[in-house]
Amino acid sequence: MTLLLTRGDLESVLEPAACLDILRDGFRHADAVSRTGRRVRTDLPFPGTATVLMPGLLPGVPAYTVKANAKCPAARPALRGVICLHSGADGELLALLDSATVTAWRTGLAAALGTHLLAGPGSVVGVIGAGAQAELTLRGLAALRPRGGLFVHDTSPDRAVEFAARHGGQVLASAPEIAGAADIVLAATWSRQPLLSLADTRPGQHFTSLGVDEPGKAELAADLLESALLVVDDRELAASAGLPTPADTTLAEVLRGEHPGRTRDTDRTVYSPVGLPWQDLALAWTAYERAEREGVGRRVDLLA
């Protein structure tokens, strides 16, 4: 039997604080797995791309994940797909999980963790791209540090207004205005042209850029990346995704104390993750175990 977990099921069993702890532990220890996760992406003869991440592996977890996503920027939601959770013992398909939900949670919360570790003491947050990933990043940050004011920009004015209303923020008209008002800037867009350059920023700011997960996408200009402490989740994947500047370190190295991260209040810092297969497993396994305990989801026999 295979457990089906919908968006509603997942949101009923996942909690930001617990997931942050799981992701923090994963960053520290995922490198101990002998098999490296892979990301395979292809353009399609349709308006979108297909991406597969496999295998999601973590020390001590007797299972692995394979994720298949369709990415279509004009659709809502723009990302749709499934995460297959398999038993490591015999390959049994333990669960099928909505990928859009798991991806938003693991991407947003991992971004919140990186933001918290790298940002300075300033508390005013700016959001560029008011989608699901920014939503989860903001929720994760709320579990990690106090927040001051909030400023929001999106190419859809209605979406920006709704996001700002949910979180007690104010809408601004452009990305440079966000950078001018905020200490911490969270960008989660589909942009293929830089939204911010060095001239739009000031010393001491932190930028988290989630829109560099595939070639051709860019949110921060090269001069800004070169002037900042640039942190990624994986050097090789960041380079293959088209990040124009070599990373200074990884978030795992910062968490393990192998790199000091920010050392001065005047440092500019950037966290630019691509997203790693083990993060899918971290949240999928957590959701599966709790759903099993609490009787959440629906079981089907795909072999019937």
Residue, then its C-alpha position, 0 to 999 in steps of 0.5 A: m500500500t502507498l500513502l497519498l499525501t495532498r497539500g492539505d495533508l502535508e500542511s496538517v503534519l508539517e511544522p516550521a520549527a520542527c522542520l528547521d531543526i531537521l534541515r539544520d541537522g541535514f546540512r551538518h550531516a548530509d555530506a556523510v552519505s556516499r551517493t551524491g544527489r543529482r539534478v536533471r533538467t530538460d526543456l520541453p516542446f511545451p511552455g515549461t521545463a521538467t526537473v528530476l532530483m534523485p536520490g534524496l538520501l540522509p544518514g540514518v533514514p531507511a528510505y530515499t526520494v525521487k522528485a519529478n517536477a514540471k515548471c511552468p512560470a505562467a501557471r498557478p501554481a508554477l511548480r507541479g509534481v510528485i515526490c516518491l518516497h521509497s523504502g531503502a530495503d526493497g524499493e517499496l513505494l511508501a508514499l506519494l507526496d505533493s511536490a509543490t508543497v514539499t518544495a515550498w516548505r524545504t526551499g523556504l525554510a532552508a532559505a530562512l535558516g541561511t538568512h538567519l545565519l548570515a544576516g546582520p542585526g537589522s530586522v526590516v525585511g523586503v520581499i521580491g516575489a510574493g509566492a509560496q517560497a517567500e511565504l515559507t521563508l518569512r514563516g521560517l524567519a519568524a521562528l528564528r528571529p524577531r522581525g521589524g517592518l516588511f516591504v513587498h514587491d511583486t510583478s502582480p500588484d494584487r499578489a503583493v497586496e495580498f501578501a502584505a496584508r497577510h503579514g502586516g507589510q507595505v507594498l513598494a513599486s520596484a525591487p530597488e525600492i525594496a533594497g532601499a528600505a530593507d536590511i534583509v532582502l528575500a528574492a524568489t522570482w522567475s527573473r532572467q534579468p538581474l533585479l538588483s545591482l551593487a548600486d542598489t544596495r548598501p553595506g551590511q545588507h543580506f540578500t537571499s536569492l531563490g531564483v537561481d535554480e536553473p540556467g538562465k535565471a538571475e536575480l542579483a547582478a554579478d557586481l553585487l555577488e562579487s562584492a558580497l560573501l557568497v554562500v551556496d548549498d552546493r558549489e557544483l550545482a550552483a555553478s551548473a545553474g549559471l551562478p556567475t561568481p564562484a561561491d565563498t563557502t557553503l551553508a553546511e560549512v558555516l553550520r559546522g564552524e568550518h567558515p565564520g560566515r559574516t564577520r562584520d556588520t558592514d559585510r554584504t552577504v548573499y545566500s543563493p541556494v539551488g536546492l538539494p535532493w536530501q532536503d526533499l527526503a528530510l521533509a518527506w520522511t518527517a511528513y510520512e512518519r507523522a502521517e502514519r502515526e496520526g492516520v493522515g492521508r489515503r492509502v492506495d494499492l497501485l499494484a492492484 
